[in-house]
Amino acid sequence: MHVVRLIAVAVFLILVLPLPGGAAPVMVAKTDKCPVCGMFVAKYPDFLAQIIFADGSYVLFDGAKDMFKYYFNIKKYQASKDLSDIAFIYVTDYYSMTPIDGRTAWYVAGSDVFGPMGRELMPFVQEADAAEFIKDHSGKKLIRFDEVAPDLIQGLD
């Protein structure tokens, strides 16, 4: 019984404590929807991505692909926001299923693993994990945040 309680506390702390140098990732509610596709994001915690703005507001996504769609066309989804308003970006590491800094993550495109919206960018905190995933799941490309381009995202649809 004590082991289960310790595991539950550890998982809770991982989910609510801030990552180094950042604000805590947002706790997802059942009513939170992805602004890009309209899906309820709580159903897909393994793929959750989020953008937190400097003013404390945030948006949640059912995967990194939709997060990038929003990022590349922020005015379409939220006219009052600019990229400069973004304080933190979190994505979910594919292996550990924990939130990681989306700007420093490694992303794999073109694998045989699908997310809630089909083909997806798979995020990893460690390059070695991403490389292993590429071998195990026929990944095509390993990239960093700044290398993700709109045409790559469109190609996933």
N, CA and C of each residue as an Amber inpcrd file, in Angstrom:
protein
   471
   0.8210000  -1.1930000   0.0000000   0.0000000   0.0000000   0.0000000
   0.8600000   1.2490000   0.0000000   1.9420000   1.2450000   0.7880000
   2.8060000   2.4180000   0.8510000   3.5220000   2.6650000  -0.4760000
   3.8670000   1.6010000  -1.1850000   4.5450000   1.7420000  -2.4690000
   3.6250000   2.4370000  -3.4690000   2.3660000   2.0380000  -3.4980000
   1.3980000   2.6520000  -4.4030000   1.2510000   4.1310000  -4.0770000
   1.1750000   4.4700000  -2.8170000   1.0480000   5.8650000  -2.3960000
   2.2900000   6.6630000  -2.7970000   3.4720000   6.0970000  -2.6250000
   4.7120000   6.7770000  -3.0090000   4.7670000   7.0130000  -4.5170000
   4.3510000   6.0320000  -5.2810000   4.3240000   6.1850000  -6.7350000
   3.3390000   7.2760000  -7.1320000   2.1690000   7.2870000  -6.5130000
   1.1660000   8.3110000  -6.8150000   1.6930000   9.7070000  -6.4900000
   2.3600000   9.8670000  -5.3690000   2.9340000  11.1600000  -4.9960000
   4.0180000  11.5610000  -5.9880000   4.8720000  10.6330000  -6.3800000
   5.9440000  10.9320000  -7.3340000   5.3740000  11.3920000  -8.6740000
   4.3510000  10.6950000  -9.1670000   3.7220000  11.0780000 -10.4280000
   3.1020000  12.4620000 -10.2980000   2.4190000  12.7260000  -9.2010000
   1.8150000  14.0410000  -8.9780000   2.8710000  15.1380000  -9.0070000
   3.9850000  14.9230000  -8.3190000   5.0370000  15.9350000  -8.2630000
   5.6580000  16.1750000  -9.6350000   5.8430000  15.1250000 -10.3950000
   6.3840000  15.2670000 -11.7450000   5.4650000  16.1350000 -12.5920000
   4.1630000  15.9560000 -12.4240000   3.2040000  16.6720000 -13.2490000
   2.9710000  18.1130000 -12.8190000   3.1870000  18.4490000 -11.5710000
   2.8610000  19.8010000 -11.1240000   4.0530000  20.6730000 -10.7910000
   5.2060000  20.0980000 -10.5400000   6.3640000  20.9270000 -10.2490000
   6.9280000  21.5080000 -11.5320000   7.4290000  22.7160000 -11.4730000
   7.9930000  23.3080000 -12.6880000   9.2470000  22.5710000 -13.1380000
   9.4470000  22.5700000 -14.4300000  10.6920000  22.0630000 -14.9690000
  11.7710000  23.0950000 -14.6760000  13.0320000  22.7090000 -14.6990000
  14.1040000  23.6700000 -14.4160000  13.9700000  24.9160000 -15.2870000
  13.9560000  26.0780000 -14.6500000  13.9000000  27.3430000 -15.3650000
  12.5450000  27.6880000 -15.9340000  11.4840000  26.9990000 -15.5110000
  10.1870000  27.2730000 -16.1220000   9.0290000  27.2450000 -15.1640000
   7.8760000  27.6050000 -15.7020000   6.6270000  27.5200000 -14.9610000
   6.1550000  26.0700000 -15.0030000   5.3370000  25.7130000 -14.0420000
   4.7970000  24.3570000 -14.0090000   3.9020000  24.1150000 -15.2140000
   3.9780000  22.9220000 -15.7900000   3.0220000  22.5860000 -16.8510000
   1.5960000  22.6700000 -16.3080000   0.6690000  22.9470000 -17.1740000
  -0.7340000  23.1220000 -16.8130000  -1.3640000  21.7770000 -16.4790000
  -2.1890000  21.7580000 -15.4550000  -2.9880000  20.5670000 -15.1440000
  -4.1940000  20.5580000 -16.0960000  -4.3740000  19.4830000 -16.7930000
  -5.4070000  19.3900000 -17.8190000  -6.7660000  19.0860000 -17.1940000
  -7.7840000  19.7950000 -17.6720000  -9.1660000  19.5330000 -17.2550000
  -9.8720000  18.7370000 -18.3580000 -10.9040000  18.0140000 -17.9950000
 -11.6530000  17.2110000 -18.9700000 -12.2550000  18.0600000 -20.0800000
 -12.4830000  19.3450000 -19.8130000 -13.1350000  20.2280000 -20.7800000
 -12.1510000  20.9550000 -21.6960000 -10.8430000  20.8060000 -21.4690000
  -9.8520000  21.4940000 -22.2980000  -9.8230000  20.9040000 -23.7020000
  -9.8760000  21.8040000 -24.6970000  -9.8770000  21.3800000 -26.0960000
  -8.6800000  21.9570000 -26.8290000  -8.2220000  21.2240000 -27.8090000
  -7.1720000  21.6930000 -28.7090000  -7.7740000  22.7760000 -29.6100000
  -7.1650000  23.9680000 -29.6810000  -7.7220000  25.0300000 -30.5220000
  -7.5820000  24.7500000 -32.0200000  -6.7500000  23.8040000 -32.3960000
  -6.5260000  23.5020000 -33.8050000  -7.5550000  22.5050000 -34.3330000
  -7.7730000  21.4110000 -33.6090000  -8.6600000  20.3540000 -34.1130000
  -9.9560000  20.2120000 -33.3190000 -10.0090000  20.7990000 -32.1230000
 -11.2150000  20.7270000 -31.3070000 -11.3480000  19.4820000 -30.4450000
 -10.3580000  18.6010000 -30.4530000 -10.4270000  17.3880000 -29.6360000
 -10.2070000  17.7200000 -28.1640000 -10.8200000  16.9330000 -27.2880000
 -10.5860000  17.0630000 -25.8520000  -9.2120000  16.4680000 -25.5450000
  -8.3030000  17.2720000 -25.0200000  -6.9110000  16.8450000 -24.8510000
  -6.6990000  15.9060000 -23.6750000  -7.5720000  15.9120000 -22.6870000
  -7.3980000  15.0450000 -21.5150000  -7.4340000  13.5660000 -21.9020000
  -8.0460000  13.2600000 -23.0300000  -8.1180000  11.8730000 -23.4950000
  -6.7720000  11.3610000 -24.0030000  -5.8190000  12.2820000 -24.2350000
  -4.5520000  11.9220000 -24.8720000  -3.3520000  12.4380000 -24.0780000
  -3.2210000  12.0460000 -22.8220000  -2.1130000  12.5710000 -22.0070000
  -0.7350000  12.1610000 -22.5250000  -0.6560000  11.0600000 -23.2610000
   0.6300000  10.5910000 -23.7780000   1.1800000  11.4930000 -24.8790000
   0.3400000  12.3450000 -25.4440000   0.7440000  13.2080000 -26.5530000
   0.5860000  14.6970000 -26.2280000   0.1780000  15.0180000 -25.0320000
  -0.1340000  16.3910000 -24.6440000   1.0070000  17.3590000 -24.9400000
   0.6540000  18.5090000 -25.5000000   1.5830000  19.6180000 -25.7020000
   0.8860000  20.8770000 -25.1960000   1.6650000  21.8550000 -24.7710000
   1.0600000  23.0850000 -24.2550000   1.9590000  24.2810000 -24.4580000
   1.3080000  25.4000000 -24.6480000   1.9910000  26.6920000 -24.7220000
   1.4630000  27.5310000 -23.5820000   2.3780000  28.0830000 -22.7950000
   2.0230000  28.9600000 -21.6860000   2.5400000  30.3490000 -22.0210000
   1.6620000  31.3270000 -21.9400000   2.0160000  32.6970000 -22.2650000
   2.5140000  33.4380000 -21.0240000   3.2310000  34.5120000 -21.2490000
   3.8010000  35.3110000 -20.1620000   2.7220000  35.8520000 -19.2240000
   1.5050000  36.0700000 -19.7320000   0.4200000  36.5820000 -18.8940000
  -0.2860000  35.4890000 -18.0880000   0.1880000  34.2410000 -18.2040000
  -0.3950000  33.1280000 -17.4540000  -1.4580000  32.3560000 -18.2150000
  -1.9410000  32.8830000 -19.3310000  -2.9070000  32.1350000 -20.1290000
  -2.1710000  31.0060000 -20.8500000  -2.9160000  30.0610000 -21.3710000
  -2.2980000  28.8950000 -22.0020000  -3.2390000  28.2680000 -23.0140000
  -2.6520000  27.4230000 -23.8630000  -3.4130000  26.6000000 -24.7950000
  -2.8380000  25.1900000 -24.7370000  -3.7130000  24.2080000 -24.8760000
  -3.3320000  22.7970000 -24.7950000  -3.6320000  22.1140000 -26.1200000
  -2.8180000  21.1240000 -26.4500000  -2.9280000  20.4430000 -27.7350000
  -2.8760000  18.9340000 -27.5450000  -3.4840000  18.2130000 -28.4830000
  -3.4890000  16.7530000 -28.4290000  -2.2530000  16.1530000 -29.0760000
  -1.2730000  16.9660000 -29.3810000  -0.0120000  16.4810000 -29.9300000
   0.8740000  17.6290000 -30.3780000   2.1410000  17.3150000 -30.5850000
   3.1080000  18.3310000 -31.0210000   2.7530000  18.8820000 -32.4020000
   2.1900000  18.0510000 -33.2690000   1.8390000  18.5010000 -34.6170000
   0.8610000  19.6730000 -34.5560000  -0.2090000  19.5410000 -33.7750000
  -1.1680000  20.6410000 -33.6690000  -0.5720000  21.8420000 -32.9420000
   0.3250000  21.5910000 -31.9910000   0.9990000  22.7000000 -31.3160000
   1.7980000  23.5150000 -32.3290000   2.5010000  22.8350000 -33.2470000
   3.2650000  23.5550000 -34.2610000   2.3470000  24.2610000 -35.2550000
   1.2230000  23.6690000 -35.5960000   0.2660000  24.3550000 -36.4820000
  -0.1540000  25.6830000 -35.8460000  -0.4590000  25.6460000 -34.5800000
  -0.8240000  26.8550000 -33.8430000   0.3540000  27.8310000 -33.8210000
   1.5190000  27.3530000 -33.4860000   2.7240000  28.1740000 -33.3670000
   3.0160000  28.9090000 -34.6800000   2.9260000  28.2080000 -35.8070000
   3.2270000  28.8080000 -37.1030000   2.1470000  29.7600000 -37.5990000
   0.9720000  29.7100000 -37.0220000  -0.1350000  30.5550000 -37.4770000
  -0.9140000  31.0820000 -36.2700000  -0.1940000  31.6000000 -35.2960000
  -0.7840000  31.9900000 -34.0150000  -1.9240000  33.0040000 -34.1740000
  -1.7960000  33.9260000 -35.0960000  -2.8320000  34.9640000 -35.2860000
  -4.1580000  34.3640000 -35.7490000  -4.1090000  33.2690000 -36.4790000
  -5.3340000  32.5960000 -36.9210000  -6.1390000  32.0800000 -35.7270000
  -5.4330000  31.5830000 -34.7320000  -6.0930000  30.9600000 -33.5920000
  -6.3190000  31.9120000 -32.4240000  -5.4700000  32.9170000 -32.2910000
  -5.5790000  33.8530000 -31.1720000  -4.9790000  35.1920000 -31.6070000
  -5.8240000  36.0340000 -32.1740000  -5.3750000  37.2950000 -32.7700000
  -4.6320000  38.1980000 -31.7960000  -4.9270000  38.0820000 -30.5230000
  -4.3040000  38.9580000 -29.5250000  -2.9020000  38.5080000 -29.1020000
  -2.4440000  37.3750000 -29.5830000  -1.1450000  36.8310000 -29.1550000
  -0.1160000  36.8870000 -30.2810000   1.1490000  37.0020000 -29.8690000
   2.3050000  36.9350000 -30.7640000   3.2420000  35.8630000 -30.2350000
   4.1610000  35.4170000 -31.0770000   5.1440000  34.4390000 -30.6300000
   5.9680000  34.9770000 -29.4640000   6.1700000  36.2850000 -29.4370000
   6.9490000  36.8850000 -28.3450000   6.2240000  36.8010000 -27.0020000
   4.9240000  36.5080000 -27.0250000   4.1450000  36.3660000 -25.7810000
   4.3370000  35.0010000 -25.1320000   4.9150000  34.0500000 -25.8550000
   5.0770000  32.6850000 -25.3530000   6.2040000  32.6390000 -24.3250000
   5.8680000  32.1520000 -23.1400000   6.8780000  32.0000000 -22.0850000
   7.4470000  30.5880000 -22.0700000   6.5930000  29.5750000 -22.2070000
   7.0260000  28.1830000 -22.1160000   6.2750000  27.3250000 -23.1230000
   6.9540000  26.3150000 -23.6110000   6.3470000  25.3060000 -24.4750000
   6.7150000  23.9520000 -23.8820000   5.6990000  23.1370000 -23.6540000
   5.9310000  21.7840000 -23.1460000   5.3600000  20.7690000 -24.1320000
   6.0730000  19.6850000 -24.2930000   5.5990000  18.5290000 -25.0430000
   5.8130000  17.3180000 -24.1450000   5.2430000  16.1950000 -24.5060000
   5.3590000  14.9910000 -23.6870000   6.3800000  14.0370000 -24.2930000
   7.4190000  13.7320000 -23.5080000   8.4480000  12.7890000 -23.9450000
   7.7880000  11.4410000 -24.2180000   8.0660000  10.8690000 -25.3970000
   7.3990000   9.6420000 -25.8040000   7.6760000   8.4680000 -24.8720000
   8.8960000   8.3360000 -24.3850000   9.2260000   7.1850000 -23.5410000
   8.8640000   7.3940000 -22.0720000   9.1730000   8.5430000 -21.5170000
   8.9100000   8.7440000 -20.0820000   7.4940000   9.2330000 -19.8030000
   6.8090000   9.7210000 -20.8240000   5.4470000  10.2620000 -20.7010000
   5.3820000  11.4170000 -19.7010000   6.4550000  12.1990000 -19.6330000
   6.5010000  13.3660000 -18.7500000   6.6800000  14.6160000 -19.5960000
   6.2290000  15.7690000 -19.0640000   6.4060000  17.0150000 -19.8080000
   7.8730000  17.4150000 -19.8730000   8.2770000  17.8690000 -21.0630000
   9.6430000  18.3350000 -21.2730000   9.5990000  19.6710000 -22.0050000
  10.6960000  20.3860000 -21.9760000  10.7950000  21.6700000 -22.6620000
  10.7170000  21.4420000 -24.1650000   9.6810000  21.9620000 -24.7830000
   9.4830000  21.7620000 -26.2190000  10.5320000  22.4170000 -27.0770000
  11.1680000  23.4720000 -26.5720000  12.1740000  24.1840000 -27.3610000
  13.5240000  23.4600000 -27.3810000  13.7570000  22.5780000 -26.4210000
  15.0260000  21.8420000 -26.3960000  14.8380000  20.3590000 -26.7310000
  13.6150000  19.9580000 -26.9920000  13.3170000  18.5510000 -27.2960000
  13.8810000  18.1460000 -28.6540000  14.0720000  16.8440000 -28.7990000
  14.3890000  16.2220000 -30.0810000  13.0730000  15.6880000 -30.6320000
  12.8280000  15.8630000 -31.9260000  11.5850000  15.4070000 -32.5410000
  11.8920000  14.4150000 -33.6570000  11.0790000  13.3630000 -33.7250000
  11.1970000  12.3890000 -34.8090000   9.9530000  12.5190000 -35.6820000
  10.1940000  12.6660000 -36.9730000   9.1030000  12.7270000 -37.9540000
   9.1230000  11.4680000 -38.8080000   7.9290000  11.0890000 -39.2710000
   7.8420000  10.0030000 -40.2360000   7.9540000   8.6030000 -39.6860000
   7.4820000   8.3830000 -38.4780000   7.5680000   7.0380000 -37.9060000
   6.2910000   6.2480000 -38.1730000   6.2860000   4.9950000 -37.7240000
   5.0950000   4.1610000 -37.8580000   4.1840000   4.2530000 -36.6250000
   4.4730000   5.1810000 -35.7200000   3.6400000   5.4090000 -34.5370000
   2.7290000   6.6010000 -34.8210000   1.4490000   6.4290000 -34.5460000
   0.4740000   7.4720000 -34.8150000  -0.0350000   8.0810000 -33.5140000
  -0.3620000   9.3650000 -33.5620000  -0.9610000  10.0750000 -32.4390000
  -2.4590000  10.1880000 -32.6330000  -3.1270000  10.9640000 -31.8050000
  -4.5780000  11.1200000 -31.8950000  -5.0580000  11.6600000 -33.2410000
  -4.2180000  12.4530000 -33.9110000  -4.5850000  13.0330000 -35.2050000
  -3.7830000  12.4140000 -36.3570000  -3.3710000  11.1690000 -36.1900000
  -2.6500000  10.4850000 -37.2610000  -1.1480000  10.6310000 -37.1230000
  -0.4670000  10.8530000 -38.2500000   0.9900000  10.9920000 -38.2150000
   1.3560000  12.1590000 -37.3070000   2.4280000  11.9810000 -36.5530000
   2.7510000  12.9250000 -35.4710000   4.2570000  13.0960000 -35.3460000
   4.6680000  14.2350000 -34.8090000   6.0590000  14.4280000 -34.3810000
   6.1770000  13.8290000 -32.9960000   7.1640000  12.9810000 -32.7960000
   7.3570000  12.3470000 -31.4950000   8.4980000  13.0510000 -30.7600000
   8.2090000  13.6270000 -29.5770000   9.2330000  14.3640000 -28.8260000
  10.0110000  13.4880000 -27.8390000  11.2770000  13.8480000 -27.6640000
  12.1680000  13.1500000 -26.7350000  13.0600000  14.1610000 -26.0460000
  13.3670000  13.9160000 -24.7940000  14.2910000  14.7810000 -24.0740000
  15.7330000  14.4340000 -24.4280000  16.0030000  13.1690000 -24.7200000
  17.3590000  12.7030000 -25.0160000  17.5050000  12.3380000 -26.4960000
  18.5830000  12.7800000 -27.1050000  18.8530000  12.4400000 -28.4960000
  18.9910000  10.9270000 -28.6700000  19.6130000  10.2570000 -27.7100000
  19.7970000   8.8030000 -27.8060000  18.4480000   8.0780000 -27.8380000
  17.4810000   8.5570000 -27.0630000  16.1460000   7.9440000 -27.0840000
  15.4890000   8.1430000 -28.4450000  15.6530000   9.3350000 -29.0050000
  15.0800000   9.6240000 -30.3190000  15.7220000   8.7350000 -31.3880000
  17.0280000   8.5540000 -31.3000000  17.7290000   7.7030000 -32.2670000
  17.2680000   6.2510000 -32.1540000  17.0700000   5.7850000 -30.9310000
  16.5640000   4.4240000 -30.7170000  15.1580000   4.2780000 -31.2970000
  14.3180000   5.2890000 -31.0730000  12.9560000   5.2900000 -31.6010000
  12.9680000   5.2220000 -33.1310000  13.8750000   5.9690000 -33.7500000
  13.9790000   5.9580000 -35.2160000  14.2450000   4.5330000 -35.7090000
  15.1510000   3.8350000 -35.0610000  15.4750000   2.4560000 -35.4590000
  14.2910000   1.5190000 -35.2430000  13.6370000   1.6690000 -34.0900000
  12.5470000   0.7580000 -33.7250000  11.2380000   1.0280000 -34.4690000
  11.0530000   2.2720000 -34.9390000   9.7510000   2.6540000 -35.5050000
   9.8550000   3.3190000 -36.8700000  10.8900000   2.9710000 -37.6220000
  11.0370000   3.4410000 -39.0060000  10.9520000   4.9580000 -39.1380000
  11.5170000   5.6870000 -38.1710000  11.5170000   7.1440000 -38.2410000
  12.3340000   7.6300000 -39.4280000  11.9260000   8.7600000 -39.9790000
  12.5800000   9.2900000 -41.1740000  13.5320000  10.4410000 -40.8780000
  13.2220000  11.2350000 -39.8480000  13.9930000  12.4620000 -39.6520000
  14.0590000  12.8210000 -38.1720000  15.2530000  13.2210000 -37.7170000
  15.4740000  13.6860000 -36.3470000  15.7690000  15.1770000 -36.4230000
  14.9700000  15.9850000 -35.7280000  15.1060000  17.4390000 -35.8210000
  14.9260000  18.1070000 -34.4640000  15.3800000  19.3400000 -34.3900000
  15.2060000  20.1820000 -33.2010000  14.0640000  21.1530000 -33.4550000
  13.6220000  21.8290000 -32.4040000  12.4980000  22.7590000 -32.4700000
  12.6590000  23.7700000 -33.6020000  13.8270000  24.4150000 -33.6660000
  14.0530000  25.4670000 -34.6600000  14.1420000  24.9360000 -36.0890000
  14.2300000  23.6310000 -36.2570000  14.2890000  23.0300000 -37.5880000
  12.9170000  22.5900000 -38.0940000  11.9260000  22.5960000 -37.2190000
  10.5690000  22.2270000 -37.6410000  10.0390000  23.3630000 -38.4900000
   9.5600000  23.0340000 -39.6710000   9.0540000  24.0360000 -40.6070000
   7.5980000  23.7360000 -40.9520000   6.8480000  24.7730000 -41.3860000
   5.4420000  24.5540000 -41.7280000   5.2280000  23.4630000 -42.7710000
   6.1080000  23.3470000 -43.7680000   5.9130000  22.3170000 -44.7830000
   6.0700000  20.9070000 -44.2200000   6.9380000  20.7450000 -43.2110000
   7.0760000  19.4500000 -42.5500000   5.7680000  19.0860000 -41.8340000
   5.1980000  20.0460000 -41.1390000   3.9380000  19.8190000 -40.4160000
   2.8120000  19.5020000 -41.4070000   2.7260000  20.2660000 -42.5010000
   1.6980000  19.9920000 -43.5060000   1.8520000  18.5900000 -44.0920000
   3.0960000  18.1560000 -44.2410000   3.3620000  16.8310000 -44.7900000
   2.9070000  15.6930000 -43.8820000   2.6460000  15.9930000 -42.6100000
   2.1600000  14.9670000 -41.6800000   0.6610000  14.7410000 -41.8010000
  -0.0470000  15.6760000 -42.4240000  -1.5040000  15.5350000 -42.5620000
  -1.8770000  14.6180000 -43.7040000
